[in-house]
Structures are given as structure tokens and as C-alpha cells.
Amino acid sequence: MNPLIDRLRPYPFQLLRTLLADCAAPASLAPIDLSIGEPKHATPPLLLDALVAALPSMSRYPQTAGSDALRTSIGAWLTRRYRLSGLDPLSQVLPVTGSREALFAFAQALLDARGAQRVVLPNPGYQIYEGAALLAGAEPIYLPLMAETGFRMPFESLGPGDWNKVRLVYTCSPANPTGTVMQLSEWRELFELADRYGFVIAADECYSEIYPDPARPPLGALQAATELGRPGFERLVVFGSLSKRSNAPGLRSGFIAGDAGLIAPFLRYRTYHGCAMNPAVQAASIAAWNDEAHVAENRRRYAAKFADVTPAIASVLPTAVPEAGFYLWARTPEDDRTLARGLYRQFNLTVLPGSFLGREIDGFNPGSGFVRIALVPEEAQLREAARRIVQFGSDRLNGSGEPLLRLSTTEN
């Protein structure tokens, strides 16, 4: 086996299982899992209907590039969503079988294992970026996301000696786990660095369609490039997905879009990689990208959830409604792993320790002292989860035995 596989660290959820393995959760309470960012809202019927109707198409091999109809529908959505002009879907858009596999595969296609290359990534962040860098033979450079600097990536912390070795920069906006959105000034800084040092930007935007204010959609990388006079999206590729937008994580449908000079060789790589999207999934994807009504309703439900439970949770674990995404990134008054064990052992409630999403560099892990809380369950179950968190915080931190804020909910 490739010896680089030994450099991969256990996935956060494997670490969580190990952390909780010797804890006995109370059987009297129904389990509630807020650790995994898996949407629980129903997949829209229009997507399922299109999937079923296209099942006979499974009798033929799909093209790796996807159908022109799918690429056109994705391109049209990108143009509407980000107010683009001149995007060519047949050269600048490529369907992928979920953004996760494409984020990983892109590094394998881009990086040259024969050279000493570096990959910049956010810390804490999505573990796929790190694994992609390591298995491509590159070394990660971790940029800490700190509350004191608004959880932004501190590009200025790297000097010319570092940037000269960088071949790829992963960004995540809206960010997992912090919910931070990159601003135009940050994109300007990053584009200027890419031009100066010749690296490529891989922008993960899978949370782009979940945000609290429908009048303020998050800025996207393609939109930023357009506004900054880069209509060809030089050195930039963006990754999107239907998993969160359309509550269809099992569909495994997403896209990569941007610099045509990067899309073309990545398509050639994928013809060997064997990851063409099956025709029925393509049909369902077209239906999803062409419809915004279900997306608006999904967004409304998440906004209502944040408004409903954030004040209660924040009364014991300092947090705030994020700019986008469906996570609360909450401070913990004790070790984040200890708090996660306590919540599970006392209330059968699972959250993800922030330290599992971060990496310790020079003795410091910027994810430590936080937990990630995914607001994915149905509303009634989420209210019950908030009630348990408040009770846990009250009992553990105040010693009064009385919740700081009562919620009108009962165990389901």
C-alpha cells in the first residue's frame, strides 16, 4: 500500500466514537445527534420524481463530462446566483459525484509529487483538504481561524519563502465549522497572492445556500472574481453540491466550475479515475438546479431554527448565529472533549469537539475550547436538544440545578 496512507489521521467521527466508547448514555432519553452535518430535512419531491422517471437511462454508460443539459443547468444557476456574465458551461463547468470526492481528486490531479509543494488550508476545517494534500505528496500549511480575527484565514502570516512553495490553497466559505464568509477584500488579497506566486485556489462553497437573511446571500468566489475584473476565473475553481442546498446528501451530486484551463485537464484525469455521474442522478440534478422554491423553504427552516434555539444555547455555551451554514460554533468553559463526554453520558446528546476538527501546531489547536453543533434535526427534536444543553450547562457550570432559560418542550 501507498505509505502516505499511514499519514492520514482518524476521521473526526471515528475519534468521537472512541471518545464516547466507555460512556453509558441514559436509556430513558432518546438519542439526539448534533455532531454530523447530515441534512435531515426531506429531499424535495421534484428531485425524487425526476430520479425515478430517469431510471431506464441506467442501461447506458454516462459520459464523464456529464450531459450538456446538466452542465448548462449548473451554469445557468451559477450565473443567476452570482450575477456572472460570460460563463461557458461546456468549458468552465464539470459535474462531479459530490464535492467531497472532487475536492480530494483535484489535488491529486494538480499536485506534482516529485516536487516539494505546499498546500494551504484552514485550521480548523474539513479534513478532506488535509488528506488530499498528504496523499498527493504535499505538505499542509495550517492557517489558524481565531475568534480574535473574525475566524478569517490570516494569509498575511505567511512570507515569500512560504508562498514560493505553495501550489494549492483550499478555502471554505461559508466556513465549516465557523460559518464565516470571505469578504471581497479577502478575495482581492488572495487573488493577488495567486498571481504573484502562481498557485491555484480551490474554493469549497457547499454551504453557500444556507444563510439567515434571504436578502444577503454570501459572496461567492466566482462572483468576487467577476467584480474584481477576473472574468476568466484565472487560477480559481469552485466546488458546489446539492447535499446541503437540496437535502440530498445520498445523491452524490455536485460540480466544479472556474478556470477552463484547469477544468480541461481535470476532466481528462477523471476519465481515468472512473467517476462519471449516472444518468438518473444527472436528471435529478437538473431538476434541483432549476428550482429555487425548495431552496428558499430550506433556508427559511434553518433561519427559524437558529432564531429558536441559539439564545438558549448561548446562555450556557457562548455562541451566535453564523453568517451562513447550519452549525453553531460554541465556546466551552472546559475541555471540549470533556464537555462532549458529559453531554452524551448525562443527556444522550452528541456534539463534535472542535479539537477533532483542528490540528495542533506548535502546541496550539485553534479548534480546542469549542464544540460544533449541527442544527440538522427536525424542529421539535432540536428544541429538546437545546433544553438538554441548557440543563447540562446549568447543572454543571452553575450548580443550581435550575436551567438558565426554560424551553416549552417535552421529550419526544
PEUR-V784348 format. One record per helix or strand of 3 or more residues. SS is the DSSP state (H for helix, E for strand). FROM is the first residue (numbers start at 1). TO is the last residue. If there is no record, write none. Layout:
# PEUR-V784348
ss = (SS	SS)
from = (FROM	FROM)
to = (TO	TO)
This chain:
# PEUR-V784348
ss = (H	H	H	H	H	H	E	H	E	H	E	H	H	H	E	H	E	H	E	H	H	E	H	H	H	E	H	H	E	H)
from = (3	12	45	55	68	89	93	99	118	127	139	147	155	160	166	184	200	221	236	242	249	254	260	279	293	327	336	354	370	379)
to = (7	20	53	59	82	92	96	110	123	135	144	149	157	163	172	197	204	227	241	245	251	258	273	289	314	331	347	356	374	398)
